[in-house]
Amino acid sequence: MHRWRSLLFSCCLVTNTATAASLDERDGVRVAAIQAAAANARFASKFCMLPPAKLFAYKAMVRARLGDPPGFESDWEQGWWREQETIAGYEKLRAEKPNLFASDVRAACAELIALPR
């Protein structure tokens, strides 16, 4: 009987560990989704003339779709500030190759506008 109990305990431990890993993975996906949405919003506000009202509405929609997760604001801020490197690259492109900048921004803005709402 003791042998079965230890086997049962081991099975429960493995199951709980797998469940915890799955939840951690889901949290990672949630964080990545929030940060990507924030990066897209920052790019759109900088280069696609996204008005502040639409930016706030987009942020609220992302929050609602993800179920108002804990840590949303800090994840959003991280994604927002990480986009600075991309923005700096586009600013450099604007100064060095304005035609390429214009076509790249036009294409990126078209993709962002086409994202599901």
PAMARSE-100286 format. One record per residue: x negated, y, z negated of N, C-alpha, C in turn; residue in one letter. Coordinates in steps of 0.1 Angstrom, whole numbers, padded with zeros to 4 digits, always signed. Example, Ala and Ser with C-alpha at 12.3 -4.5 7.8 and 13.67 -1.06 7.14 Angstrom:
REM residues 2
-0132-0057-0078-0123-0045-0078-0132-0033-0078A-0128-0022-0071-0137-0011-0071-0129+0000-0079S
END
This chain:
REM residues 117
-0008-0012+0000+0000+0000+0000-0009+0013+0000M-0019+0012-0008-0028+0024-0008-0034+0027+0005H-0037+0017+0013-0043+0019+0026-0033+0026+0035R-0020+0023+0035-0010+0029+0043-0008+0044+0039W-0009+0046+0026-0008+0059+0021-0019+0068+0026R-0031+0064+0026-0042+0072+0031-0041+0074+0046S-0036+0064+0053-0034+0065+0067-0023+0075+0070L-0012+0075+0062-0001+0084+0064-0006+0099+0061L-0014+0100+0050-0020+0113+0047-0029+0118+0058F-0037+0110+0064-0045+0114+0075-0037+0118+0087S-0027+0111+0090-0018+0115+0101-0012+0129+0099C-0007+0131+0086-0001+0144+0083-0011+0155+0084C-0023+0152+0079-0034+0162+0080-0037+0166+0094L-0038+0156+0103-0041+0158+0117-0029+0166+0123V-0017+0163+0120-0005+0170+0126-0005+0184+0121T-0008+0187+0108-0008+0200+0103-0019+0209+0109N-0031+0203+0111-0042+0209+0117-0039+0213+0132T-0033+0204+0139-0029+0207+0153-0018+0218+0154A-0009+0218+0144+0001+0228+0144-0005+0242+0141T-0014+0242+0131-0021+0255+0128-0029+0260+0140A-0036+0251+0147-0044+0255+0159-0035+0260+0169A-0023+0254+0171-0013+0259+0181-0008+0273+0178S-0006+0275+0165-0001+0288+0160-0012+0299+0162L-0025+0295+0159-0036+0304+0162-0037+0308+0176D-0035+0298+0185-0036+0300+0199-0025+0309+0204E-0013+0307+0198-0002+0316+0202-0005+0331+0197R-0011+0332+0185-0014+0345+0181-0025+0352+0190D-0034+0344+0195-0044+0349+0204-0038+0354+0217G-0028+0346+0222-0021+0350+0234-0013+0363+0232V-0007+0364+0220+0001+0376+0217-0008+0388+0216R-0019+0387+0210-0029+0398+0209-0034+0402+0222V-0037+0392+0231-0042+0395+0244-0031+0402+0252A-0018+0398+0251-0007+0404+0258-0005+0419+0254A-0006+0421+0241-0004+0435+0236-0016+0444+0241I-0028+0439+0240-0040+0447+0244-0039+0449+0259Q-0035+0439+0267-0034+0441+0282-0024+0452+0285A-0012+0451+0278-0002+0461+0280-0006+0475+0277A-0014+0476+0266-0019+0489+0262-0029+0495+0272A-0037+0486+0277-0047+0490+0287-0040+0494+0300A-0030+0487+0304-0022+0491+0316-0015+0504+0314N-0010+0506+0302-0003+0519+0298-0013+0531+0299A-0025+0529+0293-0035+0539+0294-0039+0543+0308R-0042+0532+0316-0045+0535+0330-0034+0542+0337F-0022+0538+0335-0010+0544+0342-0008+0558+0337A-0011+0561+0324-0009+0575+0320-0020+0584+0325S-0032+0578+0327-0043+0586+0332-0042+0588+0347K-0040+0578+0355-0041+0578+0369-0028+0577+0377F-0017+0572+0371-0005+0570+0379+0006+0580+0375C+0002+0590+0367+0011+0601+0363+0023+0595+0355M+0021+0585+0347+0032+0580+0338+0035+0590+0328L+0047+0595+0327+0051+0605+0317+0051+0599+0303P+0048+0607+0293+0048+0602+0279+0061+0595+0275P+0072+0600+0280+0085+0593+0276+0085+0579+0281A+0080+0577+0293+0080+0563+0299+0070+0555+0292K+0059+0561+0288+0048+0553+0281+0054+0548+0267L+0061+0557+0260+0067+0553+0247+0077+0542+0249F+0085+0544+0260+0096+0534+0263+0089+0520+0266A+0078+0520+0274+0071+0508+0277+0066+0501+0265Y+0060+0509+0256+0054+0504+0244+0065+0498+0235K+0076+0504+0234+0088+0499+0226+0093+0486+0233A+0093+0485+0246+0098+0473+0253+0088+0462+0250M+0075+0464+0251+0066+0454+0248+0067+0449+0234V+0068+0458+0225+0070+0454+0210+0083+0446+0209R+0094+0450+0215+0106+0442+0213+0105+0428+0219A+0099+0428+0231+0098+0415+0238+0090+0405+0230R+0080+0410+0223+0072+0401+0215+0077+0399+0201L+0089+0404+0198+0095+0402+0185+0089+0410+0174G+0084+0422+0177+0079+0432+0167+0068+0425+0158D+0058+0419+0164+0048+0411+0156+0040+0420+0147P+0035+0414+0136+0027+0421+0127+0013+0425+0134P+0008+0436+0131-0005+0440+0137-0003+0446+0151G+0009+0448+0155+0012+0454+0169+0004+0467+0171F+0005+0476+0162-0001+0489+0164-0016+0488+0165E-0022+0480+0156-0037+0479+0157-0041+0472+0170S-0034+0462+0174-0037+0455+0187-0035+0464+0199D-0024+0472+0198-0022+0482+0209-0034+0492+0209W-0038+0497+0198-0049+0507+0197-0062+0501+0203E-0064+0488+0200-0076+0482+0205-0076+0481+0220Q-0065+0477+0225-0063+0476+0240-0064+0490+0247G-0058+0500+0240-0058+0513+0245-0073+0518+0246W-0081+0517+0236-0094+0522+0236-0104+0513+0244W-0101+0501+0245-0110+0492+0254-0109+0496+0269R-0098+0502+0272-0096+0506+0286-0105+0518+0290E-0111+0525+0280-0119+0536+0283-0130+0533+0292Q-0136+0521+0292-0147+0517+0301-0142+0517+0315E-0130+0512+0317-0124+0512+0331-0122+0526+0336T-0116+0534+0327-0113+0548+0331-0126+0555+0334I-0137+0553+0326-0150+0559+0329-0155+0555+0343A-0153+0542+0346-0157+0537+0359-0149+0544+0371G-0136+0545+0369-0128+0552+0379-0132+0567+0380Y-0135+0573+0369-0139+0587+0370-0152+0589+0377E-0161+0580+0375-0174+0580+0383-0171+0577+0398K-0162+0568+0401-0158+0565+0414-0152+0578+0421L-0144+0585+0413-0137+0597+0418-0148+0607+0423R-0158+0608+0415-0169+0618+0417-0178+0614+0429A-0180+0601+0430-0190+0596+0440-0183+0592+0453E-0172+0586+0453-0165+0582+0465-0150+0585+0464K-0146+0597+0466-0132+0601+0464-0122+0593+0472P-0125+0589+0485-0116+0582+0493-0114+0568+0488N-0124+0561+0483-0123+0548+0477-0115+0549+0464L-0118+0559+0456-0111+0561+0444-0096+0562+0447F-0092+0570+0456-0078+0573+0459-0071+0560+0464A-0078+0552+0472-0072+0540+0477-0071+0529+0465S-0081+0528+0457-0081+0519+0446-0070+0523+0436D-0069+0535+0433-0059+0540+0423-0045+0538+0429V-0043+0541+0441-0030+0539+0448-0026+0524+0447R-0035+0515+0449-0033+0501+0449-0030+0496+0434A-0038+0501+0425-0036+0497+0411-0023+0502+0406A-0020+0515+0409-0007+0520+0404+0005+0513+0410C+0004+0509+0423+0015+0501+0429+0017+0488+0422A+0006+0482+0418+0007+0469+0411+0013+0471+0397E+0009+0482+0390+0014+0485+0377+0029+0488+0377L+0033+0495+0387+0047+0499+0389+0056+0486+0392I+0050+0477+0399+0057+0464+0402+0058+0454+0391A+0050+0457+0380+0051+0447+0369+0065+0446+0363L+0069+0434+0359+0082+0432+0354+0085+0441+0342P+0097+0446+0341+0100+0455+0330+0110+0448+0320R
END
